[in-house]
Structure formats: structure tokens, C-alpha cells
Amino acid sequence: MDNKEILKLLPHEFASNEAEITAGSLSAQVLNKLRENSAELINILYRIDIAEDKLKKAFAAQIDTEIASAIANLVIERLLQKLETRRRYGSV
């Protein structure tokens, strides 16, 4: 994964001073949003354009940390898809 390019695509709510993004670090940020402001988290995920059916599966987990981990993986997966599309069609 090209972390610099992924970091550029990451919404500012998840931005950090880290040089790279990992599923673990993103999961911690998602967990924080999930616990403190779930409406904002849903809004962010909508802007990233995460598929609703995938989100429903992620939210089906019983434990907050599992939900956050699943969502973090969905975010990274979607950002990689966007990056690949931009590379393919010359937007990057």
C-alpha cells in the first residue's frame, strides 16, 4: 500500500501526524468516533463512499472493537479502490 497517497485520500477527521496509516491506527480512530459521535462517523463513511451492505455487515458485530476493525478495513479497501481508479484513468 502506498501510504502517502492513501493519507492524501483519507478524510481530515482521520488524518494524523503519522507517516503511514495502518489498519490498527485507523481502527483506533474509528473506535473513538464510534463511541463519541457515531452520527459523524456515518457521515464520514458516506463521504468515503463505503457500500451500505458492507457497513451493515460490519455493524452486525457485537463488540465495538470488532466493528471498528471491520470499518477500518473497509475504509482502507475503498481508498485503495479510489487510488487504483485514479491511477488507471490519470487523475493522480
Buried (B, 14 or more C-beta within 10 A) or exposed (E): EEEEBBBEBBEEBBEEEEEEBEBEBBBBBBBEBBEEEEEEBBBBBEEBEBEEEBBEEBEEBEEEEBBBBBBBBBBBEBBBEBBEEEEEEEEB
